[in-house]
Amino acid sequence: MSLGGSSKREYHKMDYSLRVRDTLQRIETMINTRTKQEHMMELIAEIFCEKPRDLDVRKSQNQLLPATLSLIQELQLVVVLCEYFQTPGSEATRNAMFLSLFASPTSITRINVLVKLVSTSVSALIAPLLCAAGTWMQQLGCTSQSSLDLAQNLVTDFIVFAQKASEQLKYLPQVAPRFTANIITAVAELYLNDMHDSAAVPPKILLETFTEWVSSSPELCLSSQKPLVLPSGAIAMPVLTPLAGLIRWCVMAPLLDPGKSYSRLHLAIIQSMQQTPSHTGPPTVINAQHLCLIVATLEGKCVQIRRPENKSKDTEERFQLCLERFAQAVQVALSSHCVYGSIPQLLCRLEALPPCTLMQMVIKSNRHT
């Protein structure tokens, strides 16, 4: 129910933290009863101190002025949200609340709060909140700009300035496996990726952290495959696992990051694909089109390294290692029934790559399967 004039004035005189707690409870009620969705958006805007541009136009979130949340209020909001998401209750409701609060974090304030909230949750290993954040990433898309921005900030907060992986990061896969898998998916998109307009190499500590995660828990990369807990009527978005991105890292590393060894990560990925449970349904783990993108990158690199000014025996040997790693990954992915989409198209694309004995064996063995 909307507040009356005097009640609204009293409401705004309340301490900000108390107002947020009260508003969160009202929003939760609306979510559970599935009523007054338009008013719920207004309440969420109030939490972030966003103001409508036109009091007569409230239906579009695009009609909001920039938020005027102070830094102190941002911190207060993060504390209240951490407390709220740790309160015992329905996982479906928590996921719906997180999605509603950050469904379209276009304002700087919402992005800042989101990053601080998730960073705090990683530091304190707040499992319910991290689980909700993992669901949020999956529903928006792990390679959406919002998820990539969050991933980049987490890398900066926990990786770039660290001398070694923190204890919190070590335990993150056990505390929130879906969130961890989705973060790997997003971060993998940011590095060793010509298709993302960035061939930046991952920091050594980031490579070591991911390698340790996947080596210690081969099933981690498949965590995003588990059913989502969503409100009644909600539709789960298509799942994207970290495997294609990590395969690209290992395949392109000999050329783009030759100073570091990715062999242990490569082995961990192989073991992870072998963990794919056998089932009668179609594969759902790696899209053949994503493997074709790796083929396109390799083709581009081949053109570069064969130019007279770049050609050398060392470069040719490293390119062969790229092809061999890719052949190994593709063979295990296909034999483990991980790949979905057009496998014949993938095999045709593989045939266009420069000669590689192992790759030819993979193509031949899968041509009629």
N, C-alpha and C positions, 0 to 999 in steps of 0.2 A: 504494500500500500504506500502511496506517495505521502510524504510528510506535509502537514499543513503549514501555514506561514509561521506561526509562533513556534510550533514544534521544530520546524526546520532551522529557525534562528537558534533555538536551544541546542539542536544537534550540532551546529557548526561552532558553538562555543565549547563543545567537548574537546578534551585533549585529542590530538590527532590519532594517537595509537588506539584510544578507546573507540573513536569514530570508525577506524578501519576494522577493528574487531566486530563491531556492531554491523557494519556494512557487509562483511564477509558472511556473517550468519544469515543475513537477509538474502544475499545472492545464493547461498547454498540452498535455502528454502525454495527459492524460485527454480533452481536447477532440479531439485528433487520432485517438485510439483509440476515442472515444465510449464510454468505460467509467467506472464508479464515479461517476455524476453526483451522487449524494447526498453522497458524500465530498468532491466538488469544491466543493459549497456550503459545507461545513465549512471547507475550506481558504480560501475567499474570505472567510468570516467572520473567520478568524484574521488575515488580512492587515489587516482594519480593526479588529482587537482587539475584536470583538463576542463576547459570551459567551451560550451558551444559558441560558434561564431554568431549564430542567429538563434535566439531563444525559440523561434517558431520552427526551426529545422533541427530535429534531434535524431532523425532516423539514420543518418550516415555518420560513421566515425570520422570520415574525411572532413566533417564540418566542425572539428574541434581545434581550438587554439592550442598552441604549445603549452605543455604543462608548466606549472610554476612551483613544483615540488622542491623544497630546499634540500640541501645535502643532509641535514639532520633528519628531515622527514623521510628521505630516501632510506637512511639507516633504520629509522623506526619502522618503516614499512617492511624492510627485509626481516627484521626481528619478529614482527607480528606474523608475517607469512611463514617463517620457519616454525613458529609455535603452532600456527593453524594446521599446517600440513603434517605435524607430528601428532596431532590429536587423533585418538582412535576413531575410526569411522570407515565408511565404504570407500574402497579403492576406486570404484567407478566415479563416485562423487569427487574425490580428490583430483582425478584425471580431468573431469569435466571443469572443475574450478580452474585448474592450471591452464587448460585450453582456452577458457573464457577470458581469463586475465591477460593472456599473452597470445591470443589467436592472431593478432595482427600488430606486432610490436613496432609500429612505424615511427612513433615519437621517440626522441632521444631519451626521455625520462623512462619510458617503459623498457627500452633496451638496457639502460643503465641498471635499472632495478632487476631485470632478468639476469644480467651478468653477475651482479653482486649476490643475488639470491642463490644462483646455481654454484657460484664459487664458494659461498659460505657453506652450502650443503656438501660440497666435495670436501672442504676442510674438516667439517664436523661429521662427515659420513652419515648424513641424514637420509636414510634409505627411502622413506615414503615420498619425500620431496624429489629425490633423484629418480625414483620410479616414475613419478608424474612428469618430470622433465624429459625422461626417455620416451614416454608416450607422446608428449608434445612434439618432439623432434620427428618421430615417426609419422605423425598425422600431418605435419606441415611439410615433411620431406627432409631427409637428412642432408640433402644437397641444396635445399632452399637457402636463400640469402640469409634468412633469420638464423637457421641452424649453423650455417658457415660462420656468421658473425659471432655466435656464441662459442663455437669451437675455437675460433682464432683467439678470442679473449681468454679462454681457459688455457690454451697453450701458452699464452703470454704470462698468465698468472702463476701457472704451476710448472712450466717446463723451461721456458727461455732463460729465466734468471736463476734456475736451480742448478746446483752442482751435482745433485743426485736425486733420483725419484723420491718423493716424500712418502712417508708411511701410509698417508691417506690414499695416494695413488696406487700403492701396492695392493691395498685391500679393496679398491673400487670395484673390480670385477665380481668379487664375492658379495659385496653389499648391493650393487645395482647393475647386474649383467646387461640388461637391455640398454640402459643409459650408456654404459661403457662401450658396447658394440656400436651404438649409434654415433657416439663421439668419434670412434675410430673411423667410421664411414665418412663423417664430415671432414675430419682432419686429413684423411687420405686424399680427399678431393683437392686440398690446398697445396699439395707438394708433388714434385716430379710429374707435373701434369701440364703438358703443352696445350691441352684442350681447355684448360682453365686460365689461359694466358699467363701461366706462371710455371717456370721450370725450377722454382726454388727447391732446394734440398732440405729435408727435415733436419732439425738440430739433432745432434748425436744422442742427447738424453731422451728425445722423443722416440727415436728409433729403438733405443734400448728398452724404453718403457713398453712400447707396443709389442716388441719381440718377447719380453718377459710375460706380458699378459697372455698372448696367444700361445706361447710355449707351455705355460703353466696350466692353461685352460683351453684345450683344443676346441671345446664345444662353445667357447665364448662368442665366436663370430656368427653362430647360429641362434644366439639368444633373441635376436629381433624377430625370429620366426615364430616364437611362442605367441599364443593368442593374446590380444590386447583386452584389457578390462575397460570397456567403454559403456556409457549410459545406454539405456534401451533406445533402439532406433538409430544409433550412431553407426557409421560405416567405417570400417578399418581401411586405411589407405594401403596401396601396394608396398610390400616390404623390400628394402634394399639392404643387403648384407655388406660388411666391409671387405669381402673377399676379392671382388674385382679390383677395388682400389689398391689393396695390398699386393695383389699379383702385379699390377702396373708398377708399383714401387720396386719390387724385386727384379722385374724384367728390365726396367729402364735404368736401374742403379749403376750397372757397369759403365754406362755412357755418361749419365748425368751426375752421379755421385760416386765416382770410382775410388775415392779415398776410404770408403766404408764398406764393410762386408755385410751383405744382406742374406748370407747363406742360411743363418739360423732362423731368420724370419721366413725365408722361403720354405725351409723344412717344416716350420710350424704351420704354415698355410696348407701345405700338402697334408699334414696330419689332421688339420681342421676339416678339410674337404672329405677326408676319409671317415670323419665322424658323422657325416650326413646319415640320418636314420633311413633305413629302407622302408618304403611305403609303396602303395599301389597307385597313388596319384601322380600327376606330372611333377617334374622338378620345379623348385621355386627358389633356388639359392643364388645362381649367377645368370644374369641375362646374357645370351650370346652376343647381343648387340654391344654390350660393354667390353667384351673380349675383342670384338671387331674394332672398337676404338683404339685398343692397344696395337692392333695390326696397323691401323692408319698412322699411329705415332711412330712405329718402327719403320714404316715405309718412308716417312718424312726424314727420319734420322739417317736412313740408308742413303738417301739422296745427298744429304749434307756431308757425310763422312767419305763419300766417294768423289767429292770434288778434289781436284789436284792439290789444292792448298791444305786440305784436311786429311788426305789419304795417308795412312801409315799402317804398318803391320800390327802395332799395338792396338790401334783403333779397330781394325778388322777382327782381331782376336776378342776384344771386348764385345763387339757386336755379335759375334758368334755365341758368346756366353749369354747375351740377351735372348737370342733365338732358342738356345737350349733350355734355358729356364722357362721360357714361355711354352715350349713344347712339353716339358714335364708337367707344368701346371694345367695345361689344356687336357693332357692325357688323363691325369688324375680326376679333373673336374668331370670329364665325360664318363670315365669308368665308374665314378662314384655317383653318377646320375644327378649331378649338381646343376647342369646347364639346361636352361629353358629358352625357348625362342627357336629361330631357324638355325639348326645345327648344319644343314647342308650349305647355307650361305656362309657360315663361319669357316667351314672347311675350304670353300672356294677362296675366301679371303686369305687363308693361311697358305694356299698354294701360290699366291702372288708374291710371297716373301722370298728373299734371296735364298739360295740353296742351303739346306741344313739337313743332314742325314736323319737326325732324331725327329725333326718336324715332319719329314717325308714319311717316316714310319708311323707317326701318330695319325697323319692324314689317311694313309692306306688302311690302318687297322680300324678306323672309324667310318670309312666311306660307306660301308654297307650295313652298319649297325642301326 
